[in-house]
Amino acid sequence: MSYTLHPLKRQRLQRSELAVPGSNPGMIQKAADSDVDYIFLDLEDAVAPPDKVQARANIIEALNDIDWRGKGKTMSIRINGLDTHYMYRDVVEIIEQAGQHLDTILVPKVGVPADLYTVETMVSQIEEAMGFTHRIGLEALIETALGMANVESIAATPGRLEALHFGVADYAASNRARTVVIGGLNPDYPGDQWHFALSRMTVACRAYGLRAIDGPFGDFSDPDAYTASARRAAALGIEGKWAIHPSQVTLANDVFSPPEAEVTRARRILEELKKAEAEGRGAACLDGKMIDAASERMANNVLSVADAIAARG
């Protein structure tokens, strides 16, 4: 093991993340009553330019009026891009007026580490001025060719950064990929055309202690395809996926929750290795298969998620 280690910055249960337009108060209330782990109230792509100011006001009202933590929700907002004139007002107005109810800020189209530095500076100043006692985290959307080219240096950004998300639609557009679907497989490509991007982003996350989250799947009328997409992401180490429709929340929760048999086996692995250690052995055998220190680390990964789900209730 390298002497240089970056432990997980912040553990949050993020199996499902529901995208909710800030311009639709009715959808915000429905999201609060859903079984989703994580919600981001959107100010960016889901909100038309004429509606952005009102969406900001709606989000402030919703953050203040709904007992999100009592409902077991982790709350985020997706601000507008740094290349727009909306972004600074998103940060200033929402944090000043409702920041005490906000857990993270999702920054879209991050291309270089300095993009996060800009937002971090603003958040730090507002938090200090408002006297907040909690620290608002940052999450970055990797959804451009520039962002993917710099994903390792973005992941290494010190400070508030907690997670990276893969934004498949804008990423496809940025790369001029020949597809017009969001997150689905392309029949002209022999396999999953998003595999490289997801894998590279996940490695960057795990190297620098961040959570790795998969983005949207556009065809909410096809639950089987959504589930297959989520399972492919989970196999790479992704720990959650966006839902753009309430029907996708249960699918994501199911895929990213370890099955009971997997949890039971993880506990047995730890028990057998503890016995082996007491006998002076570094490895053991369980059900005809060798287990060792690497097995212990994998088992602990499973149990950390299981414990977080149990704590949510």
Secondary structure, 3 states (H helix, E strand, C coil): CCCCCCCCCCCCCCCEEEEEECCCHHHHHHHHCCCCCEEEEECCCCCCHHHHHHHHHHHHHHHHHCCCCCCCCEEEEECCCCCCCCHHHHHHHHHHHHHHHCCEEEECCCCCHHHHHHHHHHHHHHHHHHCCCCCCEEEEEECCHHHHHCHHHHHCCCCCEEEEEECHHHHHHHCCCCCCCCCCCCCCCCCCCCHHHHHHHHHHHHHCCCEEEECCCCCCCCHHHHHHHHHHHHHHCCCEEEECCCHHHHHHHHHCCCCHHHHHHHHHHHHHHHHHHHCCCCCEEECCEEECHHHHHHHHHHHHHHHHHHHHC
